[in-house]
Amino acid sequence: MSTFAESLIKMIDSGDDILDIAKYFGGTQKLLDTTKKYPYLYAMIETKLGGALYCSAEGDDEVMIPFELPFVLVDLEEVDMDDMNHYNANVNIIIPELTEGKEMQILYTWLYNYLFYMGSEVGSFNDSKLNQKMIWIYATTINGKKFHDIESGVSDKEVLEVIPPNYWRD
């Protein structure tokens, strides 16, 4: 492993804020891009930047079905609103089982509307420092792919058909 990778691992292990480290690289996505050739370091950073969205959709029997979607933070922007520190977080939803563009577009469109109404109430970050901040989460990619914002309705039934059952929670 290179001195570069060892130095970053040491910084992360010593408790340095991952977002402060990312600033040196021009943001979280550039940090991830730079460290891709060091699998251990990349996985460590991805874990630090990771989290989950907690969503629910109405099933056929009108019972809400909760599910959890893992994500990686790709960008965090500070927004000053009425003297309150507020952040917008762009995340990449990670669901390797979804490979069809149509399925990912259905999920993306549903999430766009869901997150618009739910805001900061639906996410949890692996890094406890991020959980202490007021953060609005935006799903900007799924499995690293971008999709068009389509504000037309995708039903809960449609989204439940594309989310693999192993992401559903009891």
C-alpha positions as CSV (number, residue, x, y, z in Angstrom):
1,M,0.0,0.0,0.0
2,S,1.2,3.5,-0.8
3,T,2.2,6.2,1.7
4,F,-0.8,8.2,0.5
5,A,-3.2,5.4,1.3
6,E,-1.6,4.7,4.7
7,S,-1.7,8.4,5.6
8,L,-5.4,8.6,4.8
9,I,-6.2,5.4,6.8
10,K,-4.3,6.8,9.7
11,M,-6.3,10.1,9.6
12,I,-9.6,8.3,9.4
13,D,-8.6,5.9,12.2
14,S,-7.5,8.8,14.4
15,G,-11.0,10.3,14.2
16,D,-10.5,13.0,11.6
17,D,-13.8,14.1,10.2
18,I,-14.3,12.4,6.8
19,L,-15.9,15.6,5.4
20,D,-12.9,17.7,6.4
21,I,-10.6,15.1,4.6
22,A,-12.9,15.2,1.5
23,K,-12.5,19.0,1.3
24,Y,-8.8,18.6,0.6
25,F,-9.8,16.6,-2.5
26,G,-12.5,18.9,-3.7
27,G,-15.5,16.9,-2.3
28,T,-16.6,13.5,-1.4
29,Q,-17.0,12.2,-5.0
30,K,-13.4,13.3,-5.9
31,L,-12.1,11.6,-2.7
32,L,-13.9,8.4,-3.7
33,D,-12.6,8.7,-7.3
34,T,-9.0,9.2,-6.1
35,T,-9.0,6.3,-3.7
36,K,-10.6,3.7,-6.0
37,K,-7.3,2.0,-6.7
38,Y,-6.9,1.2,-3.0
39,P,-9.8,-1.2,-2.2
40,Y,-9.4,-1.2,1.6
41,L,-9.2,2.5,1.8
42,Y,-12.1,3.0,-0.7
43,A,-14.3,0.6,1.3
44,M,-13.4,2.4,4.5
45,I,-14.3,5.8,3.1
46,E,-17.5,4.5,1.5
47,T,-18.5,3.1,4.9
48,K,-17.8,6.4,6.6
49,L,-19.9,8.2,3.9
50,G,-22.6,5.6,4.0
51,G,-26.0,5.4,5.5
52,A,-29.6,4.3,4.8
53,L,-32.9,5.8,3.8
54,Y,-35.9,4.5,5.7
55,C,-38.9,4.5,3.6
56,S,-42.3,2.9,3.5
57,A,-44.9,2.2,0.8
58,E,-48.4,1.0,0.9
59,G,-48.9,-2.7,-0.1
60,D,-51.9,-4.3,-1.7
61,D,-53.7,-4.8,1.6
62,E,-53.2,-1.1,2.5
63,V,-50.6,-2.0,5.1
64,M,-47.4,0.1,5.0
65,I,-44.3,-1.9,4.1
66,P,-41.1,-0.4,5.4
67,F,-37.8,-0.8,3.6
68,E,-34.3,0.4,3.9
69,L,-32.1,1.6,1.0
70,P,-28.4,1.9,1.6
71,F,-26.6,4.9,0.2
72,V,-23.2,6.6,-0.1
73,L,-23.0,10.4,0.4
74,V,-21.5,12.0,-2.8
75,D,-21.9,15.7,-1.9
76,L,-22.8,17.8,1.1
77,E,-23.7,21.4,0.7
78,E,-24.1,23.8,3.6
79,V,-27.2,26.1,3.2
80,D,-27.8,29.0,5.5
81,M,-31.5,29.3,6.3
82,D,-32.7,31.8,8.9
83,D,-29.4,31.5,10.8
84,M,-29.8,27.7,11.1
85,N,-27.1,25.5,9.6
86,H,-28.9,23.2,7.2
87,Y,-27.3,20.8,4.7
88,N,-28.3,19.3,1.4
89,A,-26.9,15.8,0.9
90,N,-26.8,14.2,-2.5
91,V,-26.6,10.4,-2.2
92,N,-26.0,7.5,-4.5
93,I,-28.5,4.7,-3.7
94,I,-26.8,1.3,-3.8
95,I,-29.0,-1.7,-4.8
96,P,-26.8,-4.0,-6.9
97,E,-29.8,-6.3,-7.7
98,L,-31.3,-3.5,-9.7
99,T,-29.8,-3.6,-13.2
100,E,-32.6,-2.6,-15.5
101,G,-32.8,1.1,-16.3
102,K,-36.6,1.1,-16.2
103,E,-36.6,-0.3,-12.6
104,M,-34.1,2.3,-11.5
105,Q,-36.1,5.1,-13.1
106,I,-39.2,3.9,-11.3
107,L,-37.4,3.9,-8.0
108,Y,-35.7,7.3,-8.7
109,T,-39.1,8.9,-9.6
110,W,-40.7,7.5,-6.5
111,L,-37.8,8.6,-4.3
112,Y,-37.9,12.1,-5.8
113,N,-41.5,12.6,-4.7
114,Y,-41.1,10.7,-1.4
115,L,-38.0,12.7,-0.3
116,F,-39.6,16.0,-1.4
117,Y,-42.3,15.4,1.2
118,M,-40.3,13.7,3.9
119,G,-37.1,15.8,3.8
120,S,-34.6,15.1,6.5
121,E,-36.8,12.7,8.5
122,V,-35.9,9.6,6.5
123,G,-32.1,9.1,6.6
124,S,-29.5,7.9,8.9
125,F,-25.7,8.2,8.4
126,N,-23.0,5.8,9.5
127,D,-21.0,8.8,10.8
128,S,-22.6,10.0,14.0
129,K,-21.4,13.5,13.4
130,L,-23.6,13.7,10.3
131,N,-26.7,12.5,12.3
132,Q,-26.4,15.5,14.5
133,K,-26.9,17.9,11.6
134,M,-30.1,19.0,9.9
135,I,-29.7,17.4,6.6
136,W,-32.1,17.1,3.6
137,I,-31.3,14.0,1.6
138,Y,-31.6,13.9,-2.2
139,A,-31.1,10.7,-4.2
140,T,-29.2,11.9,-7.2
141,T,-28.0,8.5,-8.6
142,I,-28.9,4.9,-8.2
143,N,-25.9,2.5,-8.6
144,G,-23.9,5.4,-9.9
145,K,-26.4,6.2,-12.7
146,K,-28.2,9.5,-13.2
147,F,-31.9,9.7,-14.1
148,H,-34.3,12.4,-15.2
149,D,-36.5,14.1,-12.7
150,I,-39.9,12.9,-13.7
151,E,-42.5,14.4,-11.4
152,S,-45.3,12.1,-12.7
153,G,-46.7,9.6,-10.2
154,V,-45.2,6.3,-9.5
155,S,-47.4,4.3,-7.3
156,D,-46.3,2.6,-4.1
157,K,-47.2,-0.7,-5.7
158,E,-44.9,-0.1,-8.6
159,V,-42.0,0.8,-6.3
160,L,-42.5,-2.3,-4.2
161,E,-42.4,-4.4,-7.3
162,V,-38.8,-3.2,-8.1
163,I,-37.3,-3.2,-4.6
164,P,-35.9,-6.6,-3.8
165,P,-37.6,-8.1,-0.7
166,N,-34.3,-8.4,1.2
167,Y,-34.5,-4.6,1.6
168,W,-37.9,-4.8,3.3
169,R,-37.9,-4.5,7.1
170,D,-40.4,-6.0,9.6
